[in-house]
């Protein structure tokens, strides 16, 4: 190395050095991204190392589009709620699932990872864009091919040192329906299904139904809302009257 080059390197400010290191790290990420993007969603040998790297990279790099792209690739290789979804989403999902098992009704009738109930042998995913990156949130627009193309927007949240899916938005051509299940004329167009809202609505509907069923029970004596309690109370009154 020439003496003047060494001198310039020694005189480099810390800010300049940081910029140089950042550029070098970003270059390495770009080459890694090109090598790992298995768009069929099949497992690959570098999946584990990629998952680990998402918790070890510097925070400024973790908020770059290139890094989020790597994280999306990992998420769609795993396609696992526990490993890929936010704590808020998991709490809501687990609550809805528990209610569903107890009530015997469905709260989700398809797999949000594959955007359908059955999976096509030619199922693929494609990351179209990453937008609205902040310190704690971002959005990723996906095209999921599963017996046809499906636009999916992921709400991402940065927590536990990495990016996790906080919500799924599905977009499709369809119509609105009335209370009897009939399509409303003139309502055709692009529709959106917000999965978090769907789960919240499901939980609220079951809660409202249970409240209505509880209020519909016999209210004898006042304040007791079960038939058994009402019968027991009536028997006590009969016994008391007989003794008198």
Backbone as JSON, one array per atom type, in Angstrom:
{
  "sequence": "XXXXXXXXXXXXXXXXXXXXXXXXXXXXXXXXXXXXXXXXXXXXXXXXXXXXXXXXXXXXXXXXXXXXXXXXXXXXXXXXXXXXXXXXXXXXXXXXXXXXXXXXXXXXXXXXXXXXXXXXXXXXXXXXXXXXXXXXXXXXXXXXXXXXXXXXXXXXXXXXXXXXXXXXXXXXXXXXXXXXXXXXXXXXXXXXXXXXXXXXXXXXXXXXXXXXXXXXXXXXXXXXXXXXXXXXXXXXXXXXXXXX",
  "N": [[0.85, -1.19, 0.0], [0.52, 2.24, -0.78], [2.32, 4.92, 0.87], [0.89, 7.37, 1.13], [-1.74, 6.53, 0.93], [-2.06, 5.0, 3.22], [-1.75, 7.03, 5.1], [-4.01, 8.61, 4.58], [-5.99, 6.8, 5.33], [-5.5, 6.58, 8.07], [-6.13, 9.14, 8.87], [-8.84, 9.21, 8.56], [-12.1, 10.07, 9.55], [-14.22, 9.08, 12.32], [-16.88, 9.0, 11.56], [-16.7, 8.79, 8.78], [-15.44, 6.31, 8.65], [-17.41, 4.67, 9.75], [-19.38, 4.91, 7.78], [-18.09, 3.7, 5.64], [-17.84, 1.07, 6.59], [-20.54, 0.42, 6.81], [-21.38, 0.48, 4.13], [-19.88, -1.65, 3.17], [-20.98, -3.76, 4.64], [-23.63, -3.72, 3.72], [-23.21, -4.42, 1.08], [-22.39, -7.08, 1.37], [-24.8, -8.13, 2.36], [-26.43, -7.84, 0.14], [-25.3, -9.64, -1.72], [-25.77, -11.97, -0.26], [-28.56, -12.03, -0.26], [-29.15, -12.49, -2.93], [-28.33, -15.08, -3.14], [-30.0, -16.6, -1.5], [-32.73, -16.52, -2.05], [-35.15, -18.49, -2.28], [-37.87, -18.92, -3.98], [-39.9, -20.74, -4.05], [-40.55, -21.45, -1.57], [-39.5, -23.68, -0.37], [-37.49, -25.54, 1.98], [-34.12, -24.57, 2.71], [-30.53, -24.94, 2.89], [-29.35, -22.73, 4.04], [-31.18, -21.58, 5.69], [-31.32, -21.62, 8.54], [-29.02, -20.17, 9.31], [-29.65, -17.72, 8.23], [-31.87, -16.96, 9.72], [-30.71, -16.6, 12.23], [-28.98, -14.49, 11.67], [-30.67, -12.33, 11.41], [-31.07, -11.4, 13.94], [-28.67, -10.48, 14.72], [-27.55, -8.49, 13.2], [-26.57, -5.0, 12.85], [-28.76, -2.39, 14.08], [-29.41, -0.28, 12.26], [-28.98, -1.46, 9.78], [-30.86, -3.48, 9.87], [-33.19, -2.16, 9.36], [-33.21, -1.6, 6.73], [-34.36, -1.84, 3.3], [-33.18, -3.99, 1.95], [-32.41, -5.74, 3.97], [-34.87, -6.34, 5.17], [-36.02, -7.66, 3.07], [-34.53, -10.04, 3.09], [-35.45, -11.06, 5.51], [-38.17, -11.5, 4.93], [-37.91, -13.54, 3.06], [-36.97, -15.57, 4.76], [-39.2, -15.82, 6.47], [-41.18, -16.8, 4.71], [-40.08, -19.2, 4.01], [-40.23, -20.59, 6.4], [-42.95, -20.3, 7.27], [-44.52, -20.27, 9.66], [-46.47, -19.6, 12.44], [-45.65, -19.15, 15.15], [-42.92, -18.62, 14.91], [-42.82, -16.5, 13.17], [-44.73, -14.49, 13.5], [-46.02, -11.55, 15.19], [-46.08, -10.72, 18.73], [-48.47, -9.56, 19.55], [-50.2, -10.37, 17.48], [-50.08, -13.17, 17.8], [-51.22, -13.49, 20.36], [-53.87, -12.66, 19.91], [-54.63, -14.46, 17.88], [-54.35, -16.97, 19.19], [-56.27, -16.69, 21.17], [-58.63, -16.49, 19.64], [-58.53, -19.01, 18.42], [-58.8, -20.73, 20.63], [-61.41, -20.09, 21.46], [-62.74, -20.93, 19.18], [-62.31, -23.71, 19.22], [-63.69, -24.4, 21.53], [-66.25, -23.55, 20.91], [-66.86, -24.72, 18.53], [-66.92, -23.57, 16.03], [-65.67, -21.98, 13.0], [-63.01, -19.66, 12.74], [-61.11, -18.85, 10.97], [-60.88, -19.75, 7.64], [-58.93, -20.51, 5.9], [-55.44, -20.89, 4.92], [-53.24, -18.49, 5.84], [-50.63, -18.22, 4.98], [-50.29, -19.54, 2.56], [-52.31, -18.43, 1.19], [-54.88, -19.64, 0.77], [-56.95, -22.66, 0.91], [-56.08, -25.16, 0.01], [-52.91, -26.23, -1.32], [-51.19, -25.36, -4.2], [-49.19, -27.32, -6.39], [-47.41, -25.79, -7.75], [-47.05, -23.62, -6.18], [-45.93, -20.38, -5.34], [-44.13, -17.52, -4.05], [-43.74, -13.98, -4.21], [-41.94, -11.12, -3.5], [-43.06, -7.94, -3.87], [-42.77, -5.21, -3.17], [-41.38, -3.04, -0.6], [-42.51, -0.9, 1.86], [-43.12, 2.21, 3.67], [-41.3, 2.22, 5.9], [-40.45, 2.45, 9.26], [-39.05, 3.12, 12.55], [-40.23, 1.06, 13.95], [-42.17, -0.23, 12.41], [-43.25, -1.59, 9.21], [-44.24, -2.23, 5.79], [-44.95, -4.9, 3.59], [-45.52, -5.79, 0.3], [-46.89, -8.52, -1.3], [-46.97, -11.05, -3.86], [-48.79, -13.85, -4.07], [-48.8, -16.9, -5.55], [-51.15, -19.24, -5.99], [-52.93, -21.47, -7.36], [-53.59, -19.37, -8.96], [-53.07, -15.78, -8.94], [-52.57, -13.84, -6.0], [-52.88, -10.88, -4.26], [-51.19, -9.85, -1.42], [-50.76, -7.99, 1.5], [-48.43, -7.44, 3.98], [-48.37, -6.38, 7.3], [-45.68, -5.37, 9.11], [-43.84, -5.64, 12.15], [-41.29, -4.43, 14.25], [-39.72, -6.19, 16.65], [-38.35, -7.94, 19.49], [-35.82, -7.99, 18.4], [-36.03, -8.39, 15.64], [-37.94, -8.61, 12.52], [-41.45, -9.15, 12.41], [-44.56, -10.61, 11.37], [-47.43, -8.71, 11.68], [-49.97, -8.47, 10.79], [-52.21, -9.64, 8.21], [-53.25, -8.67, 5.02], [-55.59, -9.28, 2.57], [-56.32, -9.04, -0.87], [-58.84, -8.97, -3.32], [-61.0, -9.58, -6.15], [-64.43, -9.01, -5.88], [-67.79, -9.06, -4.41], [-70.08, -7.19, -2.3], [-72.21, -8.41, 0.34], [-75.6, -8.97, 1.43], [-77.59, -9.36, 4.47], [-78.8, -11.8, 4.07], [-77.07, -13.22, 2.57], [-76.98, -12.63, -0.1], [-75.55, -11.23, -3.06], [-74.86, -7.77, -3.4], [-76.13, -5.67, -5.81], [-74.05, -3.79, -8.01], [-71.93, -3.57, -6.3], [-69.59, -4.69, -6.98], [-66.03, -5.14, -7.23], [-62.62, -4.34, -6.16], [-61.82, -5.92, -3.18], [-61.01, -6.05, 0.32], [-59.63, -8.15, 2.8], [-59.05, -7.97, 6.13], [-57.14, -9.58, 8.31], [-56.66, -9.42, 11.11], [-58.79, -7.77, 11.95], [-60.87, -9.46, 11.23], [-60.54, -11.58, 13.06], [-60.88, -10.19, 15.47], [-63.55, -9.36, 15.17], [-64.79, -11.85, 15.1], [-64.28, -12.85, 17.72], [-65.69, -10.92, 19.18], [-68.31, -11.32, 18.23], [-68.9, -13.92, 19.16], [-68.74, -13.43, 21.88], [-70.84, -11.55, 22.2], [-73.02, -13.15, 21.47], [-72.98, -15.1, 23.49], [-73.55, -13.48, 25.66], [-76.15, -12.65, 25.05], [-77.45, -15.12, 25.14], [-77.13, -15.7, 27.8], [-78.65, -13.68, 29.02], [-81.1, -14.44, 28.19], [-81.91, -16.56, 29.74], [-83.92, -17.99, 32.43], [-84.93, -15.72, 34.91], [-85.24, -16.13, 37.78], [-84.7, -16.65, 41.17], [-84.42, -13.02, 41.22], [-81.49, -11.82, 39.76], [-80.26, -14.26, 39.54], [-79.2, -16.25, 36.93], [-79.58, -18.79, 35.77], [-81.2, -21.79, 34.84], [-81.14, -23.98, 36.59], [-80.54, -22.77, 39.05], [-82.83, -21.25, 39.38], [-84.79, -23.23, 39.6], [-83.98, -24.52, 41.95], [-84.34, -22.43, 43.76], [-87.12, -22.12, 43.6], [-88.0, -24.56, 44.62], [-87.14, -24.32, 47.26], [-88.83, -22.27, 48.14], [-91.27, -23.57, 47.98], [-90.92, -25.66, 49.8], [-90.65, -24.16, 52.13], [-93.18, -22.97, 52.31], [-94.78, -25.23, 52.65], [-93.96, -26.16, 55.15], [-94.93, -24.13, 56.75]],
  "CA": [[0.0, 0.0, 0.0], [1.3, 3.47, -0.85], [2.32, 5.65, 2.15], [-0.16, 8.39, 1.2], [-3.01, 5.83, 1.15], [-2.08, 4.67, 4.65], [-1.96, 8.28, 5.83], [-5.42, 8.98, 4.43], [-6.79, 5.87, 6.13], [-5.32, 6.93, 9.48], [-6.78, 10.43, 9.11], [-10.27, 9.05, 8.32], [-12.9, 10.35, 10.74], [-15.04, 7.94, 12.75], [-18.1, 9.0, 10.75], [-16.36, 8.24, 7.47], [-15.17, 4.9, 8.83], [-18.7, 4.02, 9.93], [-20.04, 4.87, 6.48], [-17.4, 2.7, 4.83], [-18.21, -0.25, 7.1], [-21.95, 0.2, 6.48], [-21.44, 0.14, 2.71], [-19.35, -3.0, 3.01], [-21.96, -4.72, 5.18], [-24.77, -3.76, 2.81], [-22.8, -5.18, -0.1], [-22.45, -8.49, 1.74], [-26.2, -8.5, 2.45], [-26.97, -7.93, -1.21], [-24.85, -10.91, -2.28], [-26.46, -13.03, 0.47], [-29.95, -12.04, -0.69], [-29.21, -13.1, -4.25], [-28.05, -16.51, -3.02], [-30.91, -17.33, -0.63], [-34.13, -16.29, -2.36], [-35.86, -19.65, -2.82], [-39.22, -18.4, -4.05], [-40.89, -21.81, -3.95], [-40.84, -21.65, -0.16], [-38.93, -24.91, 0.14], [-36.4, -25.35, 2.93], [-32.79, -24.55, 2.13], [-29.5, -25.17, 3.9], [-28.94, -21.49, 4.71], [-32.32, -21.01, 6.4], [-31.03, -21.4, 9.95], [-28.05, -19.09, 9.46], [-30.32, -16.47, 7.91], [-32.7, -16.61, 10.86], [-29.82, -16.09, 13.28], [-28.39, -13.22, 11.27], [-31.63, -11.24, 11.56], [-31.02, -10.89, 15.3], [-27.31, -10.09, 15.04], [-27.12, -7.35, 12.39], [-26.79, -3.7, 13.47], [-30.13, -1.94, 13.94], [-29.62, 0.53, 11.07], [-29.07, -2.37, 8.65], [-32.09, -4.24, 9.99], [-34.29, -1.34, 8.88], [-33.02, -1.34, 5.3], [-35.2, -2.7, 2.44], [-32.45, -5.21, 1.62], [-32.45, -6.66, 5.11], [-36.25, -6.79, 5.33], [-36.21, -8.66, 2.01], [-33.98, -11.29, 3.61], [-36.34, -11.55, 6.57], [-39.36, -12.01, 4.27], [-37.54, -14.85, 2.51], [-36.94, -16.51, 5.88], [-40.57, -16.02, 6.93], [-41.94, -17.64, 3.78], [-39.53, -20.55, 4.08], [-40.72, -21.22, 7.63], [-44.42, -20.27, 7.25], [-44.88, -20.75, 10.99], [-46.95, -18.47, 13.22], [-44.86, -18.9, 16.36], [-41.6, -18.1, 14.55], [-42.87, -15.42, 12.19], [-45.76, -13.49, 13.8], [-45.78, -10.69, 16.35], [-46.68, -11.16, 19.99], [-49.87, -9.11, 19.53], [-50.95, -11.24, 16.58], [-50.17, -14.5, 18.4], [-52.17, -13.45, 21.47], [-55.2, -12.6, 19.32], [-54.86, -15.72, 17.16], [-54.53, -18.05, 20.16], [-57.56, -16.47, 21.84], [-59.68, -16.87, 18.68], [-58.46, -20.46, 18.22], [-59.37, -21.37, 21.81], [-62.86, -19.92, 21.39], [-63.2, -21.76, 18.08], [-62.31, -25.1, 19.66], [-64.75, -24.57, 22.53], [-67.55, -23.23, 20.33], [-67.1, -25.57, 17.38], [-67.08, -22.76, 14.82], [-64.42, -21.58, 12.36], [-62.71, -18.23, 12.71], [-60.34, -18.65, 9.74], [-61.15, -20.94, 6.82], [-57.86, -20.72, 4.92], [-54.08, -20.73, 5.43], [-52.79, -17.16, 5.39], [-49.3, -18.28, 4.36], [-50.4, -19.97, 1.16], [-53.45, -17.68, 0.62], [-55.87, -20.58, 0.29], [-57.15, -23.85, 1.73], [-55.2, -26.19, -0.55], [-51.71, -25.64, -1.89], [-50.84, -25.74, -5.56], [-47.83, -27.85, -6.52], [-46.59, -24.72, -8.3], [-47.17, -22.45, -5.28], [-44.75, -19.53, -5.22], [-44.35, -16.18, -3.5], [-42.86, -12.95, -4.76], [-41.97, -9.83, -2.81], [-43.2, -6.89, -4.89], [-42.22, -3.94, -2.68], [-41.35, -2.77, 0.84], [-42.87, 0.5, 2.0], [-43.48, 2.78, 4.97], [-40.4, 1.73, 6.95], [-40.17, 3.32, 10.4], [-38.24, 2.41, 13.54], [-40.93, -0.09, 14.53], [-43.13, -0.85, 11.5], [-43.01, -1.56, 7.77], [-45.23, -2.99, 5.03], [-44.43, -5.65, 2.45], [-46.55, -6.22, -0.65], [-46.53, -9.82, -1.84], [-47.84, -11.74, -4.81], [-48.8, -15.27, -3.76], [-49.41, -17.68, -6.62], [-51.72, -20.49, -5.5], [-54.06, -21.64, -8.29], [-53.9, -18.0, -9.37], [-52.3, -14.77, -8.21], [-53.26, -13.2, -4.88], [-52.12, -9.79, -3.64], [-51.21, -9.88, 0.04], [-49.92, -6.96, 2.14], [-48.06, -7.79, 5.35], [-47.95, -5.37, 8.26], [-44.54, -5.89, 9.86], [-43.47, -4.91, 13.35], [-39.93, -4.75, 14.71], [-39.71, -6.54, 18.06], [-37.49, -9.08, 19.8], [-34.61, -7.93, 17.6], [-36.21, -8.73, 14.23], [-39.23, -8.25, 11.93], [-42.47, -10.18, 12.51], [-45.83, -10.25, 10.73], [-48.42, -8.24, 12.66], [-51.3, -8.58, 10.18], [-52.29, -10.04, 6.8], [-54.32, -8.05, 4.24], [-55.79, -9.99, 1.31], [-57.06, -8.24, -1.83], [-59.44, -9.83, -4.32], [-62.19, -9.09, -6.83], [-65.62, -9.62, -5.3], [-68.97, -8.24, -4.17], [-70.58, -7.12, -0.93], [-73.38, -9.26, 0.5], [-76.55, -8.53, 2.44], [-77.73, -10.25, 5.61], [-79.26, -13.11, 3.62], [-76.03, -13.85, 1.78], [-77.11, -12.29, -1.52], [-74.65, -10.17, -3.48], [-75.5, -6.47, -3.58], [-75.84, -5.17, -7.17], [-73.23, -2.59, -8.11], [-70.88, -3.55, -5.27], [-68.43, -5.42, -7.47], [-64.77, -4.4, -7.26], [-61.54, -4.85, -5.33], [-62.17, -6.02, -1.77], [-59.89, -6.35, 1.23], [-59.86, -8.88, 4.05], [-58.08, -7.63, 7.17], [-57.24, -10.77, 9.16], [-56.79, -9.04, 12.52], [-60.17, -7.32, 12.17], [-61.73, -10.65, 11.14], [-60.44, -12.29, 14.34], [-61.51, -9.35, 16.49], [-65.0, -9.44, 14.96], [-65.21, -13.2, 15.5], [-64.28, -12.9, 19.18], [-66.77, -10.06, 19.66], [-69.59, -11.95, 17.9], [-69.12, -15.02, 20.1], [-68.99, -12.82, 23.19], [-72.19, -10.97, 22.17], [-73.99, -14.24, 21.44], [-73.02, -15.7, 24.81], [-74.24, -12.53, 26.54], [-77.58, -12.73, 24.73], [-77.95, -16.4, 25.64], [-77.17, -15.61, 29.26], [-79.75, -12.81, 29.39], [-82.35, -15.1, 27.82], [-82.24, -17.61, 30.71], [-84.94, -17.62, 33.41], [-84.38, -14.81, 35.9], [-85.95, -16.35, 39.04], [-85.0, -15.31, 41.66], [-83.74, -11.92, 40.56], [-80.04, -11.84, 39.88], [-79.75, -15.58, 39.21], [-79.45, -16.39, 35.5], [-79.5, -20.17, 35.29], [-82.43, -22.54, 35.1], [-80.93, -24.8, 37.78], [-80.65, -21.92, 40.23], [-84.23, -20.85, 39.51], [-85.54, -24.39, 40.09], [-83.63, -24.71, 43.36], [-84.98, -21.37, 44.55], [-88.56, -22.4, 43.65], [-88.19, -25.68, 45.54], [-86.98, -23.8, 48.63], [-90.04, -21.55, 48.5], [-92.32, -24.56, 48.17], [-90.66, -26.34, 51.08], [-90.94, -23.21, 53.23], [-94.63, -22.81, 52.38], [-95.33, -26.49, 53.16], [-93.7, -26.22, 56.59], [-95.82, -23.18, 57.43]],
  "C": [[0.88, 1.24, 0.0], [1.22, 4.22, 0.47], [1.19, 6.67, 2.24], [-1.54, 7.77, 1.42], [-3.16, 5.47, 2.62], [-2.38, 5.91, 5.47], [-3.41, 8.71, 5.75], [-6.31, 8.09, 5.28], [-6.71, 6.21, 7.61], [-6.03, 8.22, 9.82], [-8.29, 10.37, 8.91], [-11.04, 9.28, 9.62], [-13.73, 9.12, 11.09], [-16.32, 7.86, 11.94], [-17.85, 8.4, 9.38], [-16.11, 6.74, 7.56], [-16.46, 4.12, 8.99], [-19.42, 3.88, 8.6], [-19.43, 3.8, 5.6], [-17.8, 1.29, 5.26], [-19.66, -0.59, 6.76], [-22.1, -0.22, 5.03], [-20.95, -1.29, 2.48], [-20.35, -4.05, 3.5], [-23.16, -4.84, 4.27], [-24.44, -4.54, 1.55], [-22.85, -6.67, 0.18], [-23.88, -8.97, 1.83], [-26.81, -8.7, 1.08], [-26.59, -9.25, -1.86], [-25.55, -12.07, -1.59], [-27.89, -13.17, 0.0], [-30.08, -12.73, -2.03], [-29.04, -14.61, -4.16], [-29.16, -17.27, -2.32], [-32.36, -17.26, -1.06], [-34.81, -17.45, -3.04], [-37.35, -19.33, -2.85], [-40.29, -19.48, -4.06], [-41.27, -22.06, -2.51], [-40.28, -22.93, 0.41], [-37.77, -24.61, 1.08], [-35.06, -25.34, 2.2], [-31.76, -24.6, 3.24], [-29.12, -23.91, 4.64], [-30.07, -20.87, 5.5], [-32.0, -20.69, 7.85], [-30.07, -20.24, 10.13], [-28.69, -17.75, 9.16], [-31.18, -16.01, 9.07], [-31.85, -16.02, 11.98], [-29.31, -14.71, 12.92], [-29.35, -12.07, 11.46], [-31.64, -10.68, 12.97], [-29.62, -10.4, 15.67], [-26.84, -8.85, 14.26], [-27.35, -6.04, 13.14], [-28.18, -3.18, 13.16], [-30.35, -1.15, 12.66], [-29.72, -0.35, 9.83], [-30.38, -3.16, 8.68], [-33.3, -3.47, 9.46], [-34.12, -0.96, 7.41], [-33.93, -2.26, 4.49], [-34.51, -4.03, 2.12], [-32.54, -6.22, 2.75], [-33.86, -7.2, 5.32], [-36.59, -7.82, 4.27], [-35.69, -10.02, 2.46], [-34.91, -11.91, 4.66], [-37.63, -12.14, 5.97], [-39.08, -13.38, 3.66], [-37.53, -15.91, 3.61], [-38.35, -16.85, 6.35], [-41.33, -16.98, 6.02], [-41.31, -19.01, 3.58], [-40.12, -21.3, 5.28], [-42.25, -21.37, 7.62], [-44.98, -20.84, 8.57], [-45.27, -19.56, 11.86], [-46.04, -18.13, 14.39], [-43.52, -18.24, 16.04], [-41.67, -16.79, 13.76], [-43.86, -14.31, 12.51], [-45.46, -12.75, 15.1], [-46.48, -11.23, 17.59], [-48.15, -10.75, 20.05], [-50.72, -10.04, 18.66], [-51.14, -12.62, 17.2], [-51.18, -14.55, 19.54], [-53.61, -13.45, 20.95], [-55.56, -13.91, 18.63], [-55.15, -16.86, 18.14], [-55.86, -17.93, 20.9], [-58.71, -16.91, 20.92], [-59.69, -18.38, 18.47], [-59.07, -21.2, 19.4], [-60.89, -21.28, 21.8], [-63.44, -20.82, 20.31], [-63.3, -23.23, 18.48], [-63.43, -25.37, 20.65], [-66.13, -24.42, 21.91], [-67.89, -24.13, 19.14], [-67.36, -24.82, 16.09], [-65.72, -22.36, 14.28], [-64.23, -20.07, 12.47], [-61.83, -17.87, 11.53], [-60.5, -19.92, 8.9], [-60.09, -21.16, 5.75], [-56.51, -20.49, 5.6], [-53.53, -19.4, 4.91], [-51.43, -17.19, 4.72], [-49.38, -18.65, 2.89], [-51.53, -19.26, 0.44], [-54.47, -18.63, 0.0], [-56.03, -21.75, 1.25], [-56.24, -24.99, 1.29], [-54.0, -25.51, -1.21], [-51.43, -26.23, -3.26], [-49.41, -26.29, -5.58], [-46.87, -26.78, -7.05], [-46.71, -23.44, -7.47], [-45.84, -21.7, -5.22], [-45.13, -18.23, -4.52], [-43.35, -15.23, -4.15], [-43.03, -11.66, -3.98], [-41.98, -8.73, -3.86], [-42.57, -5.57, -4.44], [-42.23, -3.92, -1.16], [-41.55, -1.27, 1.02], [-43.05, 0.89, 3.46], [-42.61, 2.26, 6.12], [-40.21, 2.81, 8.01], [-39.28, 2.54, 11.37], [-38.9, 1.12, 14.01], [-41.87, -0.81, 13.57], [-42.66, -0.75, 10.05], [-44.13, -2.34, 7.1], [-44.55, -3.67, 3.85], [-45.59, -6.1, 1.58], [-46.07, -7.47, -1.36], [-47.47, -10.21, -2.97], [-47.7, -13.24, -4.53], [-49.5, -16.0, -4.9], [-49.84, -19.03, -6.07], [-53.02, -20.74, -6.26], [-54.51, -20.28, -8.82], [-53.11, -17.03, -8.52], [-53.16, -14.07, -7.16], [-52.36, -12.11, -4.3], [-52.31, -9.85, -2.13], [-50.28, -8.79, 0.56], [-49.7, -7.37, 3.59], [-47.75, -6.54, 6.14], [-46.83, -6.0, 9.1], [-44.29, -5.01, 11.08], [-42.09, -5.38, 13.79], [-39.97, -4.97, 16.21], [-38.81, -7.75, 18.26], [-36.28, -9.15, 18.87], [-34.77, -8.28, 16.14], [-37.59, -8.27, 13.77], [-40.19, -9.44, 12.0], [-43.76, -9.67, 11.86], [-46.86, -9.91, 11.79], [-49.84, -8.32, 12.12], [-51.15, -9.01, 8.73], [-53.47, -9.32, 6.16], [-54.4, -8.76, 2.89], [-56.68, -9.15, 0.39], [-57.56, -9.15, -2.96], [-60.64, -9.13, -4.97], [-63.41, -9.79, -6.26], [-66.75, -8.64, -5.14], [-69.26, -8.17, -2.68], [-71.88, -7.93, -0.86], [-74.29, -8.72, 1.6], [-76.67, -9.58, 3.54], [-78.17, -11.65, 5.24], [-78.23, -13.83, 2.75], [-76.13, -13.59, 0.3], [-76.18, -11.14, -1.88], [-75.43, -8.89, -3.76], [-75.13, -5.94, -4.96], [-75.03, -3.87, -7.13], [-72.1, -2.51, -7.1], [-69.61, -4.26, -5.71], [-67.18, -4.54, -7.48], [-63.72, -5.05, -6.38], [-61.93, -4.79, -3.85], [-60.94, -6.38, -0.95], [-60.38, -7.13, 2.43], [-58.72, -8.58, 5.0], [-58.17, -8.74, 8.22], [-57.37, -10.43, 10.64], [-58.2, -8.58, 12.83], [-61.14, -8.5, 12.13], [-61.71, -11.42, 12.47], [-61.1, -11.5, 15.47], [-63.03, -9.41, 16.39], [-65.54, -10.8, 15.4], [-65.31, -13.31, 17.02], [-65.44, -12.09, 19.75], [-68.14, -10.69, 19.39], [-69.9, -13.09, 18.85], [-69.44, -14.48, 21.49], [-70.4, -12.24, 23.26], [-73.25, -12.07, 22.21], [-74.12, -14.89, 22.81], [-73.74, -14.79, 25.81], [-75.75, -12.58, 26.32], [-78.19, -14.02, 25.26], [-78.07, -16.37, 27.15], [-78.36, -14.77, 29.72], [-81.1, -13.45, 29.1], [-82.76, -16.2, 28.79], [-83.24, -17.08, 31.73], [-84.31, -16.82, 34.54], [-85.15, -14.91, 37.21], [-85.02, -17.13, 39.97], [-84.15, -14.26, 40.97], [-82.25, -11.98, 40.82], [-79.44, -13.2, 39.59], [-80.17, -15.91, 37.78], [-79.2, -17.8, 35.0], [-80.78, -20.89, 35.68], [-82.31, -23.36, 36.37], [-81.1, -23.98, 39.05], [-82.1, -21.51, 40.47], [-85.07, -22.0, 40.07], [-85.27, -24.63, 41.57], [-84.32, -23.68, 44.23], [-86.48, -21.63, 44.69], [-88.86, -23.53, 44.64], [-88.07, -25.24, 47.0], [-88.23, -23.07, 49.08], [-91.2, -22.51, 48.75], [-92.17, -25.28, 49.5], [-91.0, -25.44, 52.26], [-92.43, -23.05, 53.4], [-95.29, -24.05, 52.98], [-95.14, -26.59, 54.67], [-94.61, -25.28, 57.36], [-97.22, -23.75, 57.51]]
}
